[in-house]
Amino acid sequence: MAARGLLNLTRNTFAHESTINWFPGHMAKGIKQMRDQMRAVDLIVETRDARIPLSSINMQFERIVGGKDRLVVYNKADLAPPEIQQAVQLEMAKRKQRAIFTDTSINKSVSQILQVAVDIAQRDPMKYPHFSIMVVGMPNVGKSSLINALRRTGINRGKAACTGAKPGITRAVSSRIRVLEKPAVYLVDTPGVMMPHIPDPITALKVALTGKCGIKDNIADESVLADYLLFRLNRFDAVEYVHYCGCLGIEQPTDDINELVAMLAQKIGALRRGGEIDVDKTLQFFLRTYRQGRFGRLCLDDLDEKSVADFFQHSLLDAPLSKNQGQKAKRAAQRQRSIEKARSKNLI
Protein backbone atom coordinates (compact mmCIF):
# COMPACT_ATOMS: atom_id res chain seq x y z
CA MET A 1 0.00 0.00 0.00
CA ALA A 2 1.35 3.38 -0.97
CA ALA A 3 1.90 6.04 1.66
CA ARG A 4 -0.50 8.98 1.55
CA GLY A 5 2.35 11.45 1.29
CA LEU A 6 3.30 9.96 -2.08
CA LEU A 7 -0.21 9.90 -3.53
CA ASN A 8 -1.54 12.54 -5.87
CA LEU A 9 -4.63 13.25 -3.77
CA THR A 10 -6.01 16.73 -3.39
CA ARG A 11 -9.11 16.55 -1.18
CA ASN A 12 -8.81 17.06 2.55
CA THR A 13 -12.51 17.83 3.05
CA PHE A 14 -15.76 16.72 1.43
CA ALA A 15 -18.26 19.44 0.56
CA HIS A 16 -21.89 18.39 0.69
CA GLU A 17 -24.87 20.44 1.77
CA SER A 18 -27.99 18.41 0.96
CA THR A 19 -29.41 16.29 3.75
CA ILE A 20 -31.63 13.21 3.48
CA ASN A 21 -35.02 12.73 5.12
CA TRP A 22 -36.82 9.37 5.14
CA PHE A 23 -39.54 8.77 7.72
CA PRO A 24 -42.44 6.65 6.36
CA GLY A 25 -45.70 6.44 8.27
CA HIS A 26 -45.00 3.01 9.74
CA MET A 27 -42.01 4.48 11.60
CA ALA A 28 -44.16 7.05 13.43
CA LYS A 29 -46.58 4.25 14.28
CA GLY A 30 -43.68 2.13 15.51
CA ILE A 31 -42.50 4.87 17.89
CA LYS A 32 -46.00 5.13 19.36
CA GLN A 33 -46.17 1.36 19.82
CA MET A 34 -42.79 1.37 21.57
CA ARG A 35 -43.99 4.03 24.00
CA ASP A 36 -47.20 2.11 24.66
CA GLN A 37 -45.30 -1.09 25.53
CA MET A 38 -42.50 0.51 27.48
CA ARG A 39 -44.00 -0.24 30.90
CA ALA A 40 -43.99 -3.97 30.17
CA VAL A 41 -40.32 -3.99 29.14
CA ASP A 42 -37.47 -4.75 31.55
CA LEU A 43 -34.46 -4.04 29.28
CA ILE A 44 -33.96 -1.97 26.14
CA VAL A 45 -31.42 -3.34 23.68
CA GLU A 46 -30.56 -0.49 21.35
CA THR A 47 -28.87 -1.83 18.24
CA ARG A 48 -26.42 0.37 16.36
CA ASP A 49 -24.00 -0.18 13.48
CA ALA A 50 -20.37 -0.65 14.49
CA ARG A 51 -19.24 1.01 11.25
CA ILE A 52 -20.94 4.24 12.31
CA PRO A 53 -21.04 4.09 16.13
CA LEU A 54 -22.08 7.73 16.46
CA SER A 55 -24.08 8.29 13.29
CA SER A 56 -26.32 5.28 14.00
CA ILE A 57 -27.53 6.79 17.28
CA ASN A 58 -31.18 7.78 16.96
CA MET A 59 -32.00 10.64 19.31
CA GLN A 60 -35.65 9.55 19.42
CA PHE A 61 -34.67 6.55 21.52
CA GLU A 62 -32.95 8.88 23.97
CA ARG A 63 -36.34 10.46 24.54
CA ILE A 64 -38.44 7.32 25.03
CA VAL A 65 -36.12 4.99 26.95
CA GLY A 66 -36.39 7.01 30.16
CA GLY A 67 -35.04 5.24 33.24
CA LYS A 68 -35.19 1.71 31.80
CA ASP A 69 -32.14 -0.51 31.92
CA ARG A 70 -30.45 -0.20 28.54
CA LEU A 71 -27.76 -2.12 26.70
CA VAL A 72 -26.23 -0.59 23.57
CA VAL A 73 -25.29 -3.28 21.06
CA TYR A 74 -22.95 -2.37 18.22
CA ASN A 75 -23.77 -4.98 15.60
CA LYS A 76 -21.79 -5.86 12.45
CA ALA A 77 -18.59 -5.75 14.49
CA ASP A 78 -16.95 -7.98 11.89
CA LEU A 79 -17.09 -5.05 9.43
CA ALA A 80 -15.53 -2.46 11.77
CA PRO A 81 -11.95 -2.14 13.08
CA PRO A 82 -11.53 -4.02 16.40
CA GLU A 83 -9.48 -1.15 17.83
CA ILE A 84 -12.49 1.19 17.98
CA GLN A 85 -14.31 -0.97 20.51
CA GLN A 86 -12.54 0.20 23.64
CA ALA A 87 -12.82 3.88 22.67
CA VAL A 88 -16.54 3.57 21.99
CA GLN A 89 -17.21 1.63 25.19
CA LEU A 90 -15.38 4.25 27.24
CA GLU A 91 -17.39 7.05 25.67
CA MET A 92 -20.66 5.22 26.34
CA ALA A 93 -19.59 4.53 29.93
CA LYS A 94 -19.09 8.27 30.44
CA ARG A 95 -22.77 8.61 29.59
CA LYS A 96 -23.74 5.74 31.90
CA GLN A 97 -24.49 3.42 29.01
CA ARG A 98 -23.05 -0.07 28.73
CA ALA A 99 -21.96 -1.00 25.19
CA ILE A 100 -20.96 -4.32 23.67
CA PHE A 101 -19.98 -5.35 20.13
CA THR A 102 -21.58 -8.30 18.38
CA ASP A 103 -21.23 -10.46 15.31
CA THR A 104 -24.46 -12.43 14.94
CA SER A 105 -22.63 -15.38 13.39
CA ILE A 106 -20.74 -16.00 16.66
CA ASN A 107 -22.73 -17.43 19.57
CA LYS A 108 -20.29 -16.25 22.23
CA SER A 109 -20.62 -12.70 20.95
CA VAL A 110 -24.43 -12.76 21.13
CA SER A 111 -24.63 -14.58 24.47
CA GLN A 112 -23.35 -11.43 26.21
CA ILE A 113 -26.82 -9.94 25.77
CA LEU A 114 -28.54 -12.92 27.38
CA GLN A 115 -26.10 -12.74 30.29
CA VAL A 116 -27.02 -9.10 30.93
CA ALA A 117 -30.71 -10.09 31.02
CA VAL A 118 -30.01 -13.00 33.39
CA ASP A 119 -27.97 -10.79 35.71
CA ILE A 120 -30.81 -8.25 35.96
CA ALA A 121 -33.49 -10.94 36.40
CA GLN A 122 -31.55 -12.61 39.21
CA ARG A 123 -31.44 -9.39 41.23
CA ASP A 124 -35.08 -10.00 42.20
CA PRO A 125 -36.62 -13.28 40.96
CA MET A 126 -40.00 -12.35 42.43
CA LYS A 127 -40.04 -9.12 40.43
CA TYR A 128 -39.04 -10.85 37.22
CA PRO A 129 -41.08 -14.09 36.86
CA HIS A 130 -40.35 -13.57 33.19
CA PHE A 131 -38.04 -11.03 31.61
CA SER A 132 -38.87 -8.88 28.59
CA ILE A 133 -36.38 -7.23 26.23
CA MET A 134 -37.33 -4.68 23.58
CA VAL A 135 -34.94 -4.47 20.63
CA VAL A 136 -34.82 -1.05 18.96
CA GLY A 137 -32.62 0.58 16.35
CA MET A 138 -32.47 2.19 12.93
CA PRO A 139 -33.72 0.10 9.99
CA ASN A 140 -31.58 -2.90 9.16
CA VAL A 141 -28.80 -2.39 11.67
CA GLY A 142 -29.33 -6.12 12.18
CA LYS A 143 -32.10 -6.22 14.79
CA SER A 144 -33.91 -9.22 13.30
CA SER A 145 -30.63 -11.05 12.72
CA LEU A 146 -29.74 -10.37 16.34
CA ILE A 147 -33.08 -11.74 17.55
CA ASN A 148 -32.61 -14.89 15.49
CA ALA A 149 -29.07 -15.29 16.84
CA LEU A 150 -30.32 -14.88 20.42
CA ARG A 151 -32.98 -17.52 19.83
CA ARG A 152 -30.39 -19.84 18.31
CA THR A 153 -27.99 -19.25 21.19
CA GLY A 154 -30.53 -19.33 24.01
CA ILE A 155 -32.88 -22.19 23.07
CA ASN A 156 -31.31 -23.66 19.94
CA ARG A 157 -34.30 -22.75 17.78
CA GLY A 158 -34.56 -21.43 14.23
CA LYS A 159 -35.54 -18.05 12.87
CA ALA A 160 -38.28 -16.09 14.58
CA ALA A 161 -37.84 -12.75 12.77
CA CYS A 162 -37.66 -11.98 9.07
CA THR A 163 -34.42 -10.53 7.76
CA GLY A 164 -33.50 -8.82 4.53
CA ALA A 165 -31.15 -6.36 2.85
CA LYS A 166 -33.86 -3.76 2.28
CA PRO A 167 -34.90 -1.35 5.05
CA GLY A 168 -38.38 -1.81 6.43
CA ILE A 169 -38.73 -5.61 6.72
CA THR A 170 -40.16 -5.31 10.25
CA ARG A 171 -43.00 -2.78 10.10
CA ALA A 172 -44.74 -3.20 13.48
CA VAL A 173 -43.96 -4.13 17.08
CA SER A 174 -44.08 -7.91 17.27
CA SER A 175 -45.45 -10.30 19.89
CA ARG A 176 -43.00 -11.74 22.40
CA ILE A 177 -40.37 -14.19 21.18
CA ARG A 178 -38.91 -16.63 23.70
CA VAL A 179 -35.11 -16.75 23.66
CA LEU A 180 -34.26 -18.36 27.02
CA GLU A 181 -36.01 -20.94 29.22
CA LYS A 182 -34.50 -20.38 32.69
CA PRO A 183 -35.04 -17.64 33.53
CA ALA A 184 -37.80 -17.09 30.98
CA VAL A 185 -36.56 -14.33 28.68
CA TYR A 186 -38.63 -12.89 25.84
CA LEU A 187 -37.80 -10.44 23.08
CA VAL A 188 -40.01 -7.87 21.38
CA ASP A 189 -38.95 -6.91 17.86
CA THR A 190 -39.75 -3.40 16.63
CA PRO A 191 -39.69 -1.66 13.25
CA GLY A 192 -36.51 0.14 12.39
CA VAL A 193 -36.97 3.85 13.02
CA MET A 194 -35.01 6.61 11.36
CA MET A 195 -34.57 10.08 12.72
CA PRO A 196 -37.26 12.27 11.09
CA HIS A 197 -34.50 14.67 10.12
CA ILE A 198 -30.72 14.27 10.04
CA PRO A 199 -29.46 17.85 10.25
CA ASP A 200 -25.84 17.13 9.34
CA PRO A 201 -25.43 16.24 5.62
CA ILE A 202 -22.25 14.22 6.20
CA THR A 203 -23.90 12.16 8.93
CA ALA A 204 -26.74 11.46 6.50
CA LEU A 205 -24.21 10.25 3.92
CA LYS A 206 -22.63 7.91 6.45
CA VAL A 207 -26.01 6.45 7.37
CA ALA A 208 -26.91 6.00 3.71
CA LEU A 209 -23.52 4.61 2.79
CA THR A 210 -23.76 1.70 5.20
CA GLY A 211 -26.75 0.64 3.11
CA LYS A 212 -28.46 -1.56 5.66
CA CYS A 213 -28.88 1.29 8.08
CA GLY A 214 -32.05 2.89 6.89
CA ILE A 215 -31.82 5.10 3.82
CA LYS A 216 -32.64 3.41 0.55
CA ASP A 217 -30.18 4.03 -2.29
CA ASN A 218 -32.91 5.43 -4.53
CA ILE A 219 -33.50 8.14 -1.93
CA ALA A 220 -29.83 9.07 -1.68
CA ASP A 221 -27.75 10.08 -4.72
CA GLU A 222 -25.59 7.06 -5.50
CA SER A 223 -22.98 9.18 -7.27
CA VAL A 224 -22.55 11.33 -4.16
CA LEU A 225 -22.41 8.25 -1.93
CA ALA A 226 -19.74 6.69 -4.13
CA ASP A 227 -17.73 9.90 -4.24
CA TYR A 228 -17.88 10.24 -0.45
CA LEU A 229 -16.86 6.59 -0.08
CA LEU A 230 -13.88 7.18 -2.38
CA PHE A 231 -12.91 10.21 -0.29
CA ARG A 232 -13.09 8.26 2.98
CA LEU A 233 -11.23 5.24 1.60
CA ASN A 234 -8.39 7.49 0.54
CA ARG A 235 -8.37 9.25 3.91
CA PHE A 236 -8.06 5.86 5.62
CA ASP A 237 -5.38 4.64 3.19
CA ALA A 238 -7.85 1.83 2.50
CA VAL A 239 -7.02 1.57 -1.18
CA GLU A 240 -8.10 -2.00 -1.91
CA TYR A 241 -10.35 -0.56 -4.60
CA VAL A 242 -7.23 -0.01 -6.71
CA HIS A 243 -6.92 -3.78 -7.14
CA TYR A 244 -10.38 -3.92 -8.70
CA CYS A 245 -9.34 -1.72 -11.64
CA GLY A 246 -5.55 -1.31 -11.43
CA CYS A 247 -4.85 -3.47 -14.48
CA LEU A 248 -7.01 -1.14 -16.57
CA GLY A 249 -5.36 2.17 -15.87
CA ILE A 250 -5.57 3.07 -12.18
CA GLU A 251 -2.33 2.05 -10.50
CA GLN A 252 -2.65 4.22 -7.42
CA PRO A 253 -5.53 5.84 -5.51
CA THR A 254 -7.49 8.56 -7.26
CA ASP A 255 -9.65 11.42 -6.07
CA ASP A 256 -11.62 11.40 -9.32
CA ILE A 257 -14.82 9.36 -9.06
CA ASN A 258 -15.35 9.63 -12.82
CA GLU A 259 -11.96 8.06 -13.47
CA LEU A 260 -12.74 5.28 -11.03
CA VAL A 261 -16.15 4.61 -12.62
CA ALA A 262 -14.65 4.48 -16.12
CA MET A 263 -12.01 1.94 -15.12
CA LEU A 264 -14.27 -0.12 -12.88
CA ALA A 265 -16.99 -0.39 -15.55
CA GLN A 266 -14.47 -1.91 -17.93
CA LYS A 267 -13.29 -4.34 -15.27
CA ILE A 268 -16.75 -5.65 -14.30
CA GLY A 269 -18.26 -5.43 -17.79
CA ALA A 270 -20.81 -2.76 -16.89
CA LEU A 271 -21.18 -1.61 -20.48
CA ARG A 272 -24.22 -1.03 -22.64
CA ARG A 273 -24.47 -1.67 -26.37
CA GLY A 274 -21.88 0.37 -28.21
CA GLY A 275 -19.48 0.39 -25.25
CA GLU A 276 -21.35 3.05 -23.25
CA ILE A 277 -20.65 2.85 -19.52
CA ASP A 278 -23.52 1.74 -17.30
CA VAL A 279 -22.84 4.27 -14.56
CA ASP A 280 -25.62 3.12 -12.23
CA LYS A 281 -24.52 -0.51 -12.32
CA THR A 282 -20.90 0.49 -11.70
CA LEU A 283 -21.76 2.73 -8.77
CA GLN A 284 -23.93 0.02 -7.24
CA PHE A 285 -21.09 -2.50 -7.57
CA PHE A 286 -18.67 -0.09 -5.85
CA LEU A 287 -21.09 0.55 -2.96
CA ARG A 288 -22.02 -3.12 -2.60
CA THR A 289 -18.38 -4.17 -2.54
CA TYR A 290 -17.73 -1.78 0.35
CA ARG A 291 -20.79 -2.99 2.24
CA GLN A 292 -19.61 -6.57 1.94
CA GLY A 293 -16.39 -5.60 3.73
CA ARG A 294 -14.10 -6.20 0.75
CA PHE A 295 -12.35 -2.85 1.15
CA GLY A 296 -11.40 -3.69 4.72
CA ARG A 297 -12.88 -3.11 8.17
CA LEU A 298 -13.67 0.59 8.32
CA CYS A 299 -15.30 3.01 10.74
CA LEU A 300 -16.77 6.06 9.02
CA ASP A 301 -17.12 8.13 12.20
CA ASP A 302 -14.22 10.11 13.61
CA LEU A 303 -13.68 8.96 17.18
CA ASP A 304 -11.09 11.42 18.42
CA GLU A 305 -12.00 13.15 21.67
CA LYS A 306 -13.05 16.45 20.06
CA SER A 307 -15.23 14.81 17.38
CA VAL A 308 -17.04 12.68 19.94
CA ALA A 309 -17.58 15.62 22.28
CA ASP A 310 -18.90 17.77 19.43
CA PHE A 311 -21.28 15.04 18.35
CA PHE A 312 -22.88 14.65 21.76
CA GLN A 313 -23.00 18.37 22.36
CA HIS A 314 -24.73 19.20 19.08
CA SER A 315 -26.83 16.07 18.68
CA LEU A 316 -27.84 14.21 21.80
CA LEU A 317 -27.78 17.02 24.30
CA ASP A 318 -30.00 19.17 22.11
CA ALA A 319 -32.58 16.42 21.56
CA PRO A 320 -36.04 17.59 22.68
CA LEU A 321 -37.74 15.78 25.54
CA SER A 322 -40.60 13.36 25.07
CA LYS A 323 -44.04 14.47 26.30
CA ASN A 324 -43.72 12.34 29.44
CA GLN A 325 -40.18 13.55 30.14
CA GLY A 326 -41.31 17.13 29.56
CA GLN A 327 -44.15 16.77 32.08
CA LYS A 328 -41.77 15.27 34.64
CA ALA A 329 -39.32 18.10 34.09
CA LYS A 330 -42.14 20.66 34.45
CA ARG A 331 -43.32 19.10 37.74
CA ALA A 332 -39.75 19.01 39.06
CA ALA A 333 -39.30 22.67 38.17
CA GLN A 334 -42.56 23.56 39.91
CA ARG A 335 -41.48 21.69 43.05
CA GLN A 336 -38.15 23.49 43.01
CA ARG A 337 -39.85 26.86 42.68
CA SER A 338 -42.16 26.02 45.60
CA ILE A 339 -39.17 25.07 47.76
CA GLU A 340 -37.33 28.25 46.87
CA LYS A 341 -40.44 30.35 47.54
CA ALA A 342 -40.91 28.72 50.94
CA ARG A 343 -37.28 29.28 51.81
CA SER A 344 -37.61 32.94 50.90
CA LYS A 345 -40.39 33.20 53.48
CA ASN A 346 -38.31 31.30 56.05
CA LEU A 347 -40.92 28.57 56.19
CA ILE A 348 -38.38 25.79 55.82
C-alpha positions as CSV (number, residue, x, y, z in Angstrom):
1,M,0.0,0.0,0.0
2,A,1.4,3.4,-1.0
3,A,1.9,6.0,1.7
4,R,-0.5,9.0,1.6
5,G,2.3,11.5,1.3
6,L,3.3,10.0,-2.1
7,L,-0.2,9.9,-3.5
8,N,-1.5,12.5,-5.9
9,L,-4.6,13.2,-3.8
10,T,-6.0,16.7,-3.4
11,R,-9.1,16.5,-1.2
12,N,-8.8,17.1,2.6
13,T,-12.5,17.8,3.0
14,F,-15.8,16.7,1.4
15,A,-18.3,19.4,0.6
16,H,-21.9,18.4,0.7
17,E,-24.9,20.4,1.8
18,S,-28.0,18.4,1.0
19,T,-29.4,16.3,3.7
20,I,-31.6,13.2,3.5
21,N,-35.0,12.7,5.1
22,W,-36.8,9.4,5.1
23,F,-39.5,8.8,7.7
24,P,-42.4,6.6,6.4
25,G,-45.7,6.4,8.3
26,H,-45.0,3.0,9.7
27,M,-42.0,4.5,11.6
28,A,-44.2,7.1,13.4
29,K,-46.6,4.3,14.3
30,G,-43.7,2.1,15.5
31,I,-42.5,4.9,17.9
32,K,-46.0,5.1,19.4
33,Q,-46.2,1.4,19.8
34,M,-42.8,1.4,21.6
35,R,-44.0,4.0,24.0
36,D,-47.2,2.1,24.7
37,Q,-45.3,-1.1,25.5
38,M,-42.5,0.5,27.5
39,R,-44.0,-0.2,30.9
40,A,-44.0,-4.0,30.2
41,V,-40.3,-4.0,29.1
42,D,-37.5,-4.7,31.5
43,L,-34.5,-4.0,29.3
44,I,-34.0,-2.0,26.1
45,V,-31.4,-3.3,23.7
46,E,-30.6,-0.5,21.3
47,T,-28.9,-1.8,18.2
48,R,-26.4,0.4,16.4
49,D,-24.0,-0.2,13.5
50,A,-20.4,-0.6,14.5
51,R,-19.2,1.0,11.2
52,I,-20.9,4.2,12.3
53,P,-21.0,4.1,16.1
54,L,-22.1,7.7,16.5
55,S,-24.1,8.3,13.3
56,S,-26.3,5.3,14.0
57,I,-27.5,6.8,17.3
58,N,-31.2,7.8,17.0
59,M,-32.0,10.6,19.3
60,Q,-35.7,9.6,19.4
61,F,-34.7,6.6,21.5
62,E,-32.9,8.9,24.0
63,R,-36.3,10.5,24.5
64,I,-38.4,7.3,25.0
65,V,-36.1,5.0,27.0
66,G,-36.4,7.0,30.2
67,G,-35.0,5.2,33.2
68,K,-35.2,1.7,31.8
69,D,-32.1,-0.5,31.9
70,R,-30.5,-0.2,28.5
71,L,-27.8,-2.1,26.7
72,V,-26.2,-0.6,23.6
73,V,-25.3,-3.3,21.1
74,Y,-23.0,-2.4,18.2
75,N,-23.8,-5.0,15.6
76,K,-21.8,-5.9,12.5
77,A,-18.6,-5.8,14.5
78,D,-17.0,-8.0,11.9
79,L,-17.1,-5.1,9.4
80,A,-15.5,-2.5,11.8
81,P,-12.0,-2.1,13.1
82,P,-11.5,-4.0,16.4
83,E,-9.5,-1.1,17.8
84,I,-12.5,1.2,18.0
85,Q,-14.3,-1.0,20.5
86,Q,-12.5,0.2,23.6
87,A,-12.8,3.9,22.7
88,V,-16.5,3.6,22.0
89,Q,-17.2,1.6,25.2
90,L,-15.4,4.2,27.2
91,E,-17.4,7.1,25.7
92,M,-20.7,5.2,26.3
93,A,-19.6,4.5,29.9
94,K,-19.1,8.3,30.4
95,R,-22.8,8.6,29.6
96,K,-23.7,5.7,31.9
97,Q,-24.5,3.4,29.0
98,R,-23.1,-0.1,28.7
99,A,-22.0,-1.0,25.2
100,I,-21.0,-4.3,23.7
101,F,-20.0,-5.3,20.1
102,T,-21.6,-8.3,18.4
103,D,-21.2,-10.5,15.3
104,T,-24.5,-12.4,14.9
105,S,-22.6,-15.4,13.4
106,I,-20.7,-16.0,16.7
107,N,-22.7,-17.4,19.6
108,K,-20.3,-16.2,22.2
109,S,-20.6,-12.7,20.9
110,V,-24.4,-12.8,21.1
111,S,-24.6,-14.6,24.5
112,Q,-23.3,-11.4,26.2
113,I,-26.8,-9.9,25.8
114,L,-28.5,-12.9,27.4
115,Q,-26.1,-12.7,30.3
116,V,-27.0,-9.1,30.9
117,A,-30.7,-10.1,31.0
118,V,-30.0,-13.0,33.4
119,D,-28.0,-10.8,35.7
120,I,-30.8,-8.2,36.0
121,A,-33.5,-10.9,36.4
122,Q,-31.5,-12.6,39.2
123,R,-31.4,-9.4,41.2
124,D,-35.1,-10.0,42.2
125,P,-36.6,-13.3,41.0
126,M,-40.0,-12.3,42.4
127,K,-40.0,-9.1,40.4
128,Y,-39.0,-10.8,37.2
129,P,-41.1,-14.1,36.9
130,H,-40.4,-13.6,33.2
131,F,-38.0,-11.0,31.6
132,S,-38.9,-8.9,28.6
133,I,-36.4,-7.2,26.2
134,M,-37.3,-4.7,23.6
135,V,-34.9,-4.5,20.6
136,V,-34.8,-1.1,19.0
137,G,-32.6,0.6,16.3
138,M,-32.5,2.2,12.9
139,P,-33.7,0.1,10.0
140,N,-31.6,-2.9,9.2
141,V,-28.8,-2.4,11.7
142,G,-29.3,-6.1,12.2
143,K,-32.1,-6.2,14.8
144,S,-33.9,-9.2,13.3
145,S,-30.6,-11.0,12.7
146,L,-29.7,-10.4,16.3
147,I,-33.1,-11.7,17.5
148,N,-32.6,-14.9,15.5
149,A,-29.1,-15.3,16.8
150,L,-30.3,-14.9,20.4
151,R,-33.0,-17.5,19.8
152,R,-30.4,-19.8,18.3
153,T,-28.0,-19.2,21.2
154,G,-30.5,-19.3,24.0
155,I,-32.9,-22.2,23.1
156,N,-31.3,-23.7,19.9
157,R,-34.3,-22.8,17.8
158,G,-34.6,-21.4,14.2
159,K,-35.5,-18.0,12.9
160,A,-38.3,-16.1,14.6
161,A,-37.8,-12.7,12.8
162,C,-37.7,-12.0,9.1
163,T,-34.4,-10.5,7.8
164,G,-33.5,-8.8,4.5
165,A,-31.1,-6.4,2.8
166,K,-33.9,-3.8,2.3
167,P,-34.9,-1.4,5.1
168,G,-38.4,-1.8,6.4
169,I,-38.7,-5.6,6.7
170,T,-40.2,-5.3,10.2
171,R,-43.0,-2.8,10.1
172,A,-44.7,-3.2,13.5
173,V,-44.0,-4.1,17.1
174,S,-44.1,-7.9,17.3
175,S,-45.5,-10.3,19.9
176,R,-43.0,-11.7,22.4
177,I,-40.4,-14.2,21.2
178,R,-38.9,-16.6,23.7
179,V,-35.1,-16.7,23.7
180,L,-34.3,-18.4,27.0
181,E,-36.0,-20.9,29.2
182,K,-34.5,-20.4,32.7
183,P,-35.0,-17.6,33.5
184,A,-37.8,-17.1,31.0
185,V,-36.6,-14.3,28.7
186,Y,-38.6,-12.9,25.8
187,L,-37.8,-10.4,23.1
188,V,-40.0,-7.9,21.4
189,D,-38.9,-6.9,17.9
190,T,-39.7,-3.4,16.6
191,P,-39.7,-1.7,13.3
192,G,-36.5,0.1,12.4
193,V,-37.0,3.8,13.0
194,M,-35.0,6.6,11.4
195,M,-34.6,10.1,12.7
196,P,-37.3,12.3,11.1
197,H,-34.5,14.7,10.1
198,I,-30.7,14.3,10.0
199,P,-29.5,17.9,10.3
200,D,-25.8,17.1,9.3
201,P,-25.4,16.2,5.6
202,I,-22.2,14.2,6.2
203,T,-23.9,12.2,8.9
204,A,-26.7,11.5,6.5
205,L,-24.2,10.3,3.9
206,K,-22.6,7.9,6.5
207,V,-26.0,6.4,7.4
208,A,-26.9,6.0,3.7
209,L,-23.5,4.6,2.8
210,T,-23.8,1.7,5.2
211,G,-26.7,0.6,3.1
212,K,-28.5,-1.6,5.7
213,C,-28.9,1.3,8.1
214,G,-32.0,2.9,6.9
215,I,-31.8,5.1,3.8
216,K,-32.6,3.4,0.5
217,D,-30.2,4.0,-2.3
218,N,-32.9,5.4,-4.5
219,I,-33.5,8.1,-1.9
220,A,-29.8,9.1,-1.7
221,D,-27.8,10.1,-4.7
222,E,-25.6,7.1,-5.5
223,S,-23.0,9.2,-7.3
224,V,-22.6,11.3,-4.2
225,L,-22.4,8.3,-1.9
226,A,-19.7,6.7,-4.1
227,D,-17.7,9.9,-4.2
228,Y,-17.9,10.2,-0.4
229,L,-16.9,6.6,-0.1
230,L,-13.9,7.2,-2.4
231,F,-12.9,10.2,-0.3
232,R,-13.1,8.3,3.0
233,L,-11.2,5.2,1.6
234,N,-8.4,7.5,0.5
235,R,-8.4,9.3,3.9
236,F,-8.1,5.9,5.6
237,D,-5.4,4.6,3.2
238,A,-7.9,1.8,2.5
239,V,-7.0,1.6,-1.2
240,E,-8.1,-2.0,-1.9
241,Y,-10.3,-0.6,-4.6
242,V,-7.2,0.0,-6.7
243,H,-6.9,-3.8,-7.1
244,Y,-10.4,-3.9,-8.7
245,C,-9.3,-1.7,-11.6
246,G,-5.6,-1.3,-11.4
247,C,-4.8,-3.5,-14.5
248,L,-7.0,-1.1,-16.6
249,G,-5.4,2.2,-15.9
250,I,-5.6,3.1,-12.2
251,E,-2.3,2.1,-10.5
252,Q,-2.6,4.2,-7.4
253,P,-5.5,5.8,-5.5
254,T,-7.5,8.6,-7.3
255,D,-9.6,11.4,-6.1
256,D,-11.6,11.4,-9.3
257,I,-14.8,9.4,-9.1
258,N,-15.4,9.6,-12.8
259,E,-12.0,8.1,-13.5
260,L,-12.7,5.3,-11.0
261,V,-16.1,4.6,-12.6
262,A,-14.7,4.5,-16.1
263,M,-12.0,1.9,-15.1
264,L,-14.3,-0.1,-12.9
265,A,-17.0,-0.4,-15.5
266,Q,-14.5,-1.9,-17.9
267,K,-13.3,-4.3,-15.3
268,I,-16.7,-5.7,-14.3
269,G,-18.3,-5.4,-17.8
270,A,-20.8,-2.8,-16.9
271,L,-21.2,-1.6,-20.5
272,R,-24.2,-1.0,-22.6
273,R,-24.5,-1.7,-26.4
274,G,-21.9,0.4,-28.2
275,G,-19.5,0.4,-25.2
276,E,-21.4,3.1,-23.3
277,I,-20.7,2.9,-19.5
278,D,-23.5,1.7,-17.3
279,V,-22.8,4.3,-14.6
280,D,-25.6,3.1,-12.2
281,K,-24.5,-0.5,-12.3
282,T,-20.9,0.5,-11.7
283,L,-21.8,2.7,-8.8
284,Q,-23.9,0.0,-7.2
285,F,-21.1,-2.5,-7.6
286,F,-18.7,-0.1,-5.9
287,L,-21.1,0.5,-3.0
288,R,-22.0,-3.1,-2.6
289,T,-18.4,-4.2,-2.5
290,Y,-17.7,-1.8,0.3
291,R,-20.8,-3.0,2.2
292,Q,-19.6,-6.6,1.9
293,G,-16.4,-5.6,3.7
294,R,-14.1,-6.2,0.8
295,F,-12.4,-2.9,1.1
296,G,-11.4,-3.7,4.7
297,R,-12.9,-3.1,8.2
298,L,-13.7,0.6,8.3
299,C,-15.3,3.0,10.7
300,L,-16.8,6.1,9.0
301,D,-17.1,8.1,12.2
302,D,-14.2,10.1,13.6
303,L,-13.7,9.0,17.2
304,D,-11.1,11.4,18.4
305,E,-12.0,13.2,21.7
306,K,-13.1,16.5,20.1
307,S,-15.2,14.8,17.4
308,V,-17.0,12.7,19.9
309,A,-17.6,15.6,22.3
310,D,-18.9,17.8,19.4
311,F,-21.3,15.0,18.4
312,F,-22.9,14.7,21.8
313,Q,-23.0,18.4,22.4
314,H,-24.7,19.2,19.1
315,S,-26.8,16.1,18.7
316,L,-27.8,14.2,21.8
317,L,-27.8,17.0,24.3
318,D,-30.0,19.2,22.1
319,A,-32.6,16.4,21.6
320,P,-36.0,17.6,22.7
321,L,-37.7,15.8,25.5
322,S,-40.6,13.4,25.1
323,K,-44.0,14.5,26.3
324,N,-43.7,12.3,29.4
325,Q,-40.2,13.6,30.1
326,G,-41.3,17.1,29.6
327,Q,-44.1,16.8,32.1
328,K,-41.8,15.3,34.6
329,A,-39.3,18.1,34.1
330,K,-42.1,20.7,34.4
331,R,-43.3,19.1,37.7
332,A,-39.7,19.0,39.1
333,A,-39.3,22.7,38.2
334,Q,-42.6,23.6,39.9
335,R,-41.5,21.7,43.0
336,Q,-38.1,23.5,43.0
337,R,-39.9,26.9,42.7
338,S,-42.2,26.0,45.6
339,I,-39.2,25.1,47.8
340,E,-37.3,28.2,46.9
341,K,-40.4,30.3,47.5
342,A,-40.9,28.7,50.9
343,R,-37.3,29.3,51.8
344,S,-37.6,32.9,50.9
345,K,-40.4,33.2,53.5
346,N,-38.3,31.3,56.1
347,L,-40.9,28.6,56.2
348,I,-38.4,25.8,55.8
